[in-house]
């Protein structure tokens, strides 16, 4: 009901303003009104949306890369017009993606690769890697890629090989009870991922966005939070890992 009232109030105000500006334009020959195109919702909206899973993860990891200032940072398949764009404003970033990229942008270098088989020249290639909200989508034929039920472990192993010792790996995946919703995405539990990462990485920091899209930064994981997945049904874990 409140939204309907706001729309009515907004429309009345727009009509009133329309006649007011027409009156003022009688003595102004620089502009003329060619169309009545009322925009009502902007009068009642906030200045913007400073929340959301992707919003928080992209800013958080970009900030960590800025603070850590690696020699060479590589991103694997993260969103180019989100996270990659943030990083490219202050440093060079090389991106790997299974899909082609036609545009050339300052500070962004592109390499087309699926990383299931890595070139020997990529072993110990860089001291910083990111992959944000990626692993859950691939090898389910969503991008015309091959079906591979074990691809996530193989792919993570290859990322480990690309990263230099003591290098940083920034990684995020959806928070859900672990499952596949074919062919959109997978979901992961904390325990499953920690079992993969043990003996390979130190967990430098852990953050997550909850079901209300709020960020919880630098959380200490205990047995309870691991077991109940931080009481979340959706959105993202954000790992900062250091290779050992």
N, C-alpha and C positions, 0 to 999 in steps of 0.2 A: 504493500500500500504506500509506504514511504517513497519508493522509487517512482510510482505513478504520480504522486503529488509533486515531486521534484520535476518530473518531465513537464507537467502542466504549467508549473510556475516558470520553468525555464523557457517554454514556448511563448508564454505571455510576455516575458521579458525580452525575448529575441524580437518579437513583432514590434514591441514598443521601441526598442533600440533601432530597428530597421527604419522606422519612420523618422526617428531623430537624426540618423546619419544622412538620410535623403534630404532632410531639411538643411543640414549643414553643407551638403555638397552643392547646393544651388549656387553658391559663390566660389566653388572650387572646381576648376576645369581640368585638374590633373587626373582625376579618377572618376569613373562612373560605375555604378552597380550593374553588372551584366547578368547576375543570377542570384536567386534567393536560395541559399544552401545552409539552413540552420544547423548549428552544432550545439547541442544542449548539454550533453553529459559532462563536458569539460568544466562547466561551472561548478560542478559538485564533486569532481574527482580530486584526489590528493595530488601533490606535486610529482609523484612517481611511485614506483614499486621497488622498495629497497629490501626485498626478502625473496625467498625462493631457493630451492635446492641448487640449481645451476648458478644463480646469481652469487650465492655464498661460496660455493666450491671454486668458481673461477677466480673470484677476488682473493680468496684465502691462499690458493696455491700460487697465483701470480705474485702476491706479496711475499711469500716464502722464497720464491725464486729471486726476487729483487734483493731480499735480505741476505741470502746465501751466496749470490753472485757467482754462479759456476762458470767455469771456463767455456764449456760447450753444453748447451741445453737442447735436447731433442724431445719433441712431442710426438706421441703416437696416436693418431686418429681422433684427437679431441676436437671440439667444435672450433672452427677457424674464425667465425665471426663472433666468438665469445672469448674463451680463454686465450687462444693463440693471439687474437688481436690485442688483448690486455698486455701480454708479454712483449709483443712486437713494438709497443710504444716506448719501451725503455731499453731493449736489447735485441740482439739477433737470436732467432730461434729456427731450428731446422725441424721440419715436420715430415713424418712418414705416414702414408695412407694407402690403402688398397685401391682407392678410387683416384682418378686423375684430377689435377688442379690446373686450370688453364690460365688463371690470372697470375701476374707477377706483382709482388708487394714488397716494399722496402722492409728489410730486416727479417723476411720470411724466405727460407730456402726449402724447396720441396723435393721429396724423393718418393716415388711410387713403389711400394713394397707391401707384402702381406705378413712378413716376419715369421711365417711358419718354417721357412728355410732361409737362414741368414748367410750373407756373404762373409767370408772369413775376415774381410777388411773391416767388418762392423764389430768384431770381438774387441772388448775394452775400448769402445769408440768414443764414449762421452762420460762426463762426471755428473750428469743430471738428466733425468728422464721423467716425463709426465704422461699419464694416460687417464683421462677423466671421463667416466661414464661411457666406456667403450667396450670393455671385454664382454659385457652382457649381451651385446647385439650381434656379434660376428659368429660365423660358422654355423648359422641357422638358415642359410640360403636367403637371408634378408637382403643382402647386397650381391646376389648371384655368386656368393662364395660357396665353397664345398661344405657339405655336412660333416661335422667332426665332433663327436660327443666328448672327446678328451682334449679339445683344442685349447681350453683355457690354461691347463697345466703346461702344455707344450709351449704356448705363446709366452707365458710368464717366465718359463725357463730361458727362452731366447732373449727376453728383455734383461734378465739377470746377466747373460753373457755379454750383451752390448754395454752394460754399465761397468764402469771402472770400480775397483775396490774403494770403499768409503764414499762412493757416489750416492746421490739421493734419487729415490724413486717416489714420485707423487702419484697416487693411485686412488681412484674412487669407483665404487659400484653401488647398485641399488640395495637398500635395506628391505628385505622381505624374508618370510620363511622360505628356505631354499627350494627352488623349483625352476622349471622352464615353462614359459608361456609361448608356445610355438606360433609363428616364427618371429615374434617381436623381441623377446629378451629372456635372459636368465635372471635369477635373483640369488644372492649369496648370504650365507650366515657368517658371522665373525669367526667362529671356530674353524670353519672350513678354510678360510683364507689364512688365519694364523698358523694352521698346520702346514700350509704350503710355504709360508714365509719363514718358518722357524729354521734355524741353522743356516739361513741365507742372508737375513737382514736383522738389524736392530730396529725396533719400532720407536722412531724418534718422536712422533706425535700422532695422536688420533683425534679426529673431530668428526662430527656428523650433523646432518640436518634432520630435524624431526618431522612428524606428520603435520605440524603447523608451519613448516618451512623455516623454522628458526635454527640458527647455527649454535652448536655447542662445541666450543673450541678447546683443544688440548685436554681431553678427557682421560682420566686414568681408568683403564680397563681392569675390572675385577671379575671374579668367577661368575657373579650374578649377572653383570651386564653382558658378559659373553654369552651366557646361557639364554638370556631373554632378548638378545639383540637390542639392548638399550630401550626396550619397550616400544620399538618402532615397527610399523608395518610397511613403510615405504620411505623413499628418498635415499640419501647416500651416506655411506661410510667414506671418509677421506683419510687415507693413510699417508704419512710421511715416513719412508723407510730408508735406512742407511745400509748399504751392502757391506758384508763382512767377508 
